[in-house]
Amino acid sequence: MIILFNKPFNVVCQFSPHDSPNPDNKHATLKDFIPIPDVYVAGRLDTDSEGLLILTDDGALQHRLSHPKHKEIKTYWVQVEGAPSDDDLQPLRRGVDLGDFVTLPATVAVIDEPEGLWLRNPPIRERKAIPTTWLQIKISEGKNRQVRRMTAKIGFPTLRLVRYAIGRYTIDGIDIGQYKVLEA
């Protein structure tokens, strides 16, 4: 079984309660949205990121989708602060040195705000004097906070990050906070 979940902002990618040092900072977990037992996440998504999360009861599939050696392409819609030019985006296309590793080249394009994108709760911060731009970024890695670190490195911090696809799986037709079950 494969579950495609459109993860909302501020949801932790685990079923067990989230241990937070601040008791007022409790996050929802997957258990709050998916009442299906014995499924496991195939790859993570940060609490402050949204979009496609794949869960499965198939260990081999989970490994194939989440292990870096299989190089599944992940597609992200990324709202950044500022208006990067094509030259600004070139380092992402070549690979960026993030200190602890150098990213593989990414496919990057400026896009319009994705059609049908839901409102985020809470909304991103808006600055009247600073525009925002949507990018589509495709990577085959998926290291911790990688896309956010990449855009920050080139001077355009990520304000909102939505994972649209992993390989052939997408969030098309799945409302925020909802899931779809597929047979493996």
Buried (B, 14 or more C-beta within 10 A) or exposed (E): BBBBBBBBBBBBBBBEEBEEEEEEEEBBBBEEBBEEEEBBBBBBBBBBBBBBBBBBBBEEBBEBBBEEEEEBEBBBBBBBBBEBEEEBBEBBEEBBEBEEEEBEBBEBEBEEEBEEBBEBEEEEEEEEEEEBBBBBBBBBBBEEBBBBBBBBBBEBEBBBBBBBBBBEBBBEEBEBBBBBEEEE
